[in-house]
Amino acid sequence: MEEVKFLLSAKRYKEETQVISVRVPRDMLRDVDAVAQKTGRTRNEIITKSIEFTLEHLEIVDKEA
């Protein structure tokens, strides 16, 4: 299976931002902060790019019960 990489590129979304609240496990937030520190990006940029990546690669599987 080919390894999928998370590549950071130019901003795709151009509209105004909106504040939301999301609860994440503390250890996940520490990982996000570590990536932010290592890449020089903000926590917000890492989270936003992660959501963007997921939306672009998401496959919804409709399982019949």
Phi, psi and omega in degrees: 000132182288136179289132178263127181255151178260103183260136178262129180225192181299157180295137181262320183270136188244345183289170177301154179274162177226137181279132174230165177241131180226133176265128177229153177299145182302321180293329175292318179297323176297320177295317178299315180296324177295318178295318179300315180294318182293325184264349183077013177264163177277162175304316180300317179298317181297314181294316180298314179294326178295318177295316179301315179301315180298315180298324181285334185247009183285134172237118180272122181256119181264100180271129178276135181283000000 
